[in-house]
Amino acid sequence: MTTTATDLKAVEDAYSHYLGYKTVLRGAVDEATAIGWGAPAVAGCRFVALVPEVGEDTCLRFIEDPVAGVCRPFTSFGWNATEITVQDTDALAARLEFSPFTIIGPPANLKGFEWIRAMQVLGPAGECLYLTDVRGDATLAQARAMVGQVFITVVAGADIEALRVFYAQKFGNPVTPPVAIPIGVISRANALPLDTLYSLALTELPGGTRIELDQYPPVATARPVVPGHLPPGMCMVSFDADAQGSTSDIAPFNNRTTVCMSGAAGELIELVGRK
């Protein structure tokens, strides 16, 4: 998961102190990588890469780019949230009470899936995290520490069928039929009634992970992008794939090939060739 930020130190300090993530690399984006992302202006921008304390197969990459601007989650199309496994949602909520993470959705059981308990927070870069205890569902990735790996990334668009067709046809992963459910954080962000229903589907990936596909309301907009820069906020998600491209030396993809593409809602997708 790649997110733009204005203060890398604030991000690194918050994730290490409160979520137990550890830094695996600090550096600067090289020119070839920036061009491959379609964002040549970020060449030379500093980045930090963070992983869970027990080394699960997840990496959060933050790129310092104040020019990118600010993105308010749940109001524009593209990547909007990262869902991370935790061992105890309520205990973590207490830990985050006086932290750089702002709780925007307190711990609650997921309607229809009462064994799953989640909360939503905004991080120091304005990014949205769902912090979720899924120990009652063996089909999903499990946290091996207080805060574990990413197991769902959330992408939003204006048309749920366009999202479903894109992920099913381009990559061949199973995609569930859409269901209509209320999603409080989306309604609150867009000043809509809390009982507003949103179409949602899931792209099933290996290892108990998913891509959540959300259809956003008509008030949502395309995300503005400064020419030459990455989209503001949560801007790109990287996936293992049978893909060919240029060799990257940006952690955690050292000496693996990468290629970047746009999805159905303009989201950036980085495909990383398997070792």
C-alpha positions as CSV (number, residue, x, y, z in Angstrom):
1,M,0.0,0.0,0.0
2,T,1.5,3.4,-1.0
3,T,0.3,6.6,0.5
4,T,1.5,10.2,0.1
5,A,2.4,12.1,3.2
6,T,3.7,15.5,4.2
7,D,5.7,14.4,7.2
8,L,7.5,11.0,7.1
9,K,8.8,11.2,10.6
10,A,5.3,11.7,12.0
11,V,4.1,8.6,10.1
12,E,7.1,6.5,11.1
13,D,6.8,7.4,14.8
14,A,3.1,6.8,14.9
15,Y,3.2,3.3,13.2
16,S,6.2,2.1,15.2
17,H,5.0,3.4,18.6
18,Y,1.3,2.6,18.5
19,L,0.9,-0.2,15.9
20,G,4.2,-2.0,16.4
21,Y,5.3,-1.7,12.7
22,K,9.0,-1.5,12.0
23,T,10.9,0.3,9.4
24,V,12.6,-1.8,6.8
25,L,13.9,0.9,4.5
26,R,14.2,4.7,4.1
27,G,15.3,6.1,0.7
28,A,14.3,8.3,-2.3
29,V,12.2,7.4,-5.3
30,D,14.5,6.8,-8.3
31,E,13.7,8.4,-11.7
32,A,12.8,5.1,-13.5
33,T,10.3,4.1,-10.8
34,A,8.7,7.5,-10.8
35,I,8.3,7.4,-14.6
36,G,6.9,3.9,-14.3
37,W,4.2,5.2,-11.9
38,G,3.3,8.0,-14.3
39,A,4.5,10.5,-11.7
40,P,7.9,11.8,-12.9
41,A,7.8,14.7,-10.4
42,V,8.1,12.4,-7.4
43,A,11.7,11.3,-8.5
44,G,13.9,12.2,-5.5
45,C,11.0,12.3,-3.0
46,R,11.8,10.5,0.2
47,F,10.0,7.4,1.2
48,V,9.7,5.0,4.2
49,A,8.7,1.3,4.1
50,L,7.1,-0.3,7.2
51,V,6.1,-3.9,8.0
52,P,4.4,-5.7,10.9
53,E,6.6,-6.5,13.8
54,V,6.4,-10.3,13.1
55,G,7.3,-9.8,9.4
56,E,4.1,-10.8,7.8
57,D,3.8,-10.4,4.0
58,T,2.7,-6.7,4.0
59,C,4.4,-3.5,3.4
60,L,3.1,0.1,3.9
61,R,5.1,2.6,1.8
62,F,4.7,6.3,2.5
63,I,6.1,8.9,0.0
64,E,6.8,12.4,1.1
65,D,5.1,14.6,-1.5
66,P,3.5,17.8,-0.1
67,V,2.7,19.0,-3.6
68,A,0.2,16.1,-4.0
69,G,-2.3,17.8,-1.8
70,V,-4.7,16.4,0.7
71,C,-7.4,13.7,0.1
72,R,-10.3,13.2,2.4
73,P,-11.1,9.5,2.5
74,F,-14.5,8.2,1.3
75,T,-15.3,11.3,-0.9
76,S,-13.4,10.4,-4.2
77,F,-12.9,7.4,-6.4
78,G,-9.8,5.2,-6.2
79,W,-8.1,3.6,-3.2
80,N,-9.7,4.7,0.0
81,A,-8.9,2.4,2.9
82,T,-6.6,-0.3,4.2
83,E,-7.9,-3.0,6.4
84,I,-5.4,-4.6,8.9
85,T,-5.8,-7.6,11.1
86,V,-5.6,-7.0,14.9
87,Q,-5.8,-9.3,17.9
88,D,-8.0,-7.2,20.1
89,T,-9.9,-4.2,18.6
90,D,-11.1,-2.8,21.9
91,A,-7.7,-3.0,23.6
92,L,-6.1,-1.3,20.5
93,A,-8.8,1.4,20.6
94,A,-7.8,2.2,24.2
95,R,-4.2,2.3,23.2
96,L,-4.9,4.8,20.3
97,E,-7.1,7.1,22.4
98,F,-4.3,9.7,22.9
99,S,-2.3,9.0,19.8
100,P,-1.9,10.5,16.3
101,F,-4.6,8.1,15.1
102,T,-8.1,9.6,15.2
103,I,-10.9,7.1,15.8
104,I,-13.7,7.9,13.3
105,G,-15.6,4.6,13.8
106,P,-15.4,3.1,17.3
107,P,-15.2,-0.7,17.8
108,A,-18.3,-2.5,16.6
109,N,-19.3,-6.0,15.4
110,L,-19.9,-6.2,11.7
111,K,-23.6,-6.5,10.9
112,G,-24.3,-10.0,9.8
113,F,-20.8,-11.2,10.8
114,E,-21.0,-10.7,14.6
115,W,-17.7,-12.6,15.2
116,I,-15.8,-9.8,13.3
117,R,-15.1,-6.6,15.3
118,A,-13.7,-3.5,13.6
119,M,-13.0,0.1,14.1
120,Q,-11.9,2.9,11.7
121,V,-9.2,5.4,12.2
122,L,-7.4,8.2,10.4
123,G,-3.6,8.1,10.5
124,P,-1.1,10.9,10.6
125,A,-1.1,11.2,6.8
126,G,-4.9,11.4,6.6
127,E,-5.0,7.8,5.6
128,C,-7.9,5.6,6.7
129,L,-7.3,2.2,8.4
130,Y,-9.9,-0.4,9.3
131,L,-8.4,-2.3,12.3
132,T,-10.3,-5.6,12.5
133,D,-10.3,-8.7,14.7
134,V,-11.2,-11.5,12.4
135,R,-10.3,-14.5,14.7
136,G,-13.8,-15.9,14.3
137,D,-13.3,-16.4,10.5
138,A,-10.7,-18.9,9.5
139,T,-11.1,-18.0,5.8
140,L,-9.4,-14.6,6.5
141,A,-5.8,-13.8,7.3
142,Q,-5.1,-13.8,11.0
143,A,-3.0,-11.3,13.1
144,R,0.2,-12.8,14.4
145,A,0.9,-9.8,16.7
146,M,-1.1,-7.0,18.3
147,V,-1.4,-5.5,14.8
148,G,-0.8,-7.8,11.8
149,Q,-1.0,-7.7,8.1
150,V,-3.2,-6.0,5.5
151,F,-5.9,-8.3,4.4
152,I,-8.3,-6.0,2.6
153,T,-7.8,-2.9,0.4
154,V,-10.8,-0.8,-0.5
155,V,-11.3,0.7,-3.9
156,A,-14.3,2.9,-4.8
157,G,-15.9,3.8,-8.1
158,A,-19.1,5.2,-9.5
159,D,-20.2,1.9,-11.0
160,I,-20.0,-1.4,-9.1
161,E,-20.4,-3.5,-12.2
162,A,-17.5,-1.7,-13.9
163,L,-15.3,-2.5,-10.9
164,R,-16.4,-6.1,-10.9
165,V,-15.9,-6.7,-14.6
166,F,-12.4,-5.1,-14.5
167,Y,-11.1,-7.2,-11.6
168,A,-12.7,-10.4,-12.9
169,Q,-11.6,-10.1,-16.5
170,K,-8.2,-8.4,-16.1
171,F,-6.9,-10.7,-13.4
172,G,-9.1,-13.8,-13.3
173,N,-9.7,-13.7,-9.6
174,P,-13.2,-14.6,-8.3
175,V,-15.5,-11.6,-7.6
176,T,-18.6,-12.0,-5.5
177,P,-22.0,-10.7,-6.5
178,P,-22.7,-7.2,-5.1
179,V,-24.7,-6.7,-1.9
180,A,-26.2,-3.5,-0.6
181,I,-25.3,-2.6,3.0
182,P,-25.0,0.6,5.1
183,I,-21.4,1.9,5.6
184,G,-21.4,4.6,8.2
185,V,-18.0,6.1,7.5
186,I,-19.0,6.7,3.9
187,S,-22.3,8.3,4.9
188,R,-20.7,10.5,7.5
189,A,-17.9,11.7,5.1
190,N,-20.5,12.7,2.5
191,A,-23.2,14.1,4.9
192,L,-25.7,11.4,3.9
193,P,-28.2,9.5,6.1
194,L,-26.6,6.7,8.1
195,D,-29.0,4.2,6.6
196,T,-27.9,4.9,3.0
197,L,-27.0,1.6,1.2
198,Y,-23.9,1.1,-0.8
199,S,-23.2,-1.7,-3.3
200,L,-20.2,-3.8,-2.3
201,A,-18.4,-6.8,-3.8
202,L,-15.2,-8.7,-3.0
203,T,-12.4,-9.8,-5.2
204,E,-11.0,-13.0,-3.6
205,L,-7.2,-13.3,-3.4
206,P,-5.0,-16.0,-1.9
207,G,-4.0,-16.2,1.7
208,G,-7.3,-15.0,3.1
209,T,-7.0,-11.5,1.5
210,R,-9.5,-9.5,-0.5
211,I,-10.0,-6.3,-2.6
212,E,-13.3,-4.6,-1.5
213,L,-15.1,-2.9,-4.3
214,D,-17.4,-0.1,-3.3
215,Q,-19.9,1.9,-5.3
216,Y,-19.8,5.5,-4.0
217,P,-22.7,7.9,-4.1
218,P,-23.2,10.5,-6.8
219,V,-21.7,13.2,-4.6
220,A,-18.3,11.5,-4.8
221,T,-15.8,12.8,-7.4
222,A,-12.7,11.8,-9.3
223,R,-9.6,12.4,-7.3
224,P,-7.8,15.5,-8.4
225,V,-4.1,14.8,-9.3
226,V,-1.4,17.4,-9.7
227,P,0.2,16.7,-13.1
228,G,3.4,14.7,-12.7
229,H,2.6,13.6,-9.1
230,L,0.8,10.7,-7.5
231,P,-2.8,10.9,-6.5
232,P,-3.1,12.4,-2.9
233,G,-3.7,10.0,0.0
234,M,-3.8,6.2,-0.5
235,C,-2.6,6.2,-4.1
236,M,-1.5,2.8,-5.1
237,V,-1.7,-0.9,-4.1
238,S,0.9,-3.5,-5.2
239,F,0.1,-7.1,-5.9
240,D,2.1,-10.3,-6.6
241,A,1.3,-11.2,-10.2
242,D,2.5,-13.1,-13.3
243,A,3.7,-9.9,-14.8
244,Q,6.7,-8.6,-16.6
245,G,8.1,-5.1,-16.4
246,S,11.2,-3.1,-15.3
247,T,13.3,-4.2,-12.4
248,S,12.7,-2.3,-9.2
249,D,15.1,-1.6,-6.3
250,I,12.4,0.0,-4.2
251,A,11.6,-2.0,-1.0
252,P,10.2,-4.5,-0.7
253,F,10.5,-5.4,-4.4
254,N,14.3,-5.5,-4.7
255,N,15.3,-7.1,-8.0
256,R,11.7,-8.0,-8.9
257,T,10.0,-6.7,-12.0
258,T,7.1,-4.2,-11.6
259,V,4.6,-2.6,-14.0
260,C,2.0,0.0,-13.1
261,M,-1.5,0.4,-14.6
262,S,-4.8,2.2,-14.0
263,G,-7.9,0.4,-12.8
264,A,-11.6,1.0,-13.6
265,A,-11.9,4.0,-11.2
266,G,-8.5,5.4,-12.0
267,E,-6.8,3.6,-9.1
268,L,-3.1,2.9,-9.6
269,I,-2.2,-0.8,-9.5
270,E,1.4,-2.0,-9.3
271,L,1.9,-5.6,-10.4
272,V,5.1,-7.2,-9.0
273,G,6.5,-10.2,-10.8
274,R,6.8,-13.2,-8.5
275,K,10.3,-14.3,-7.4
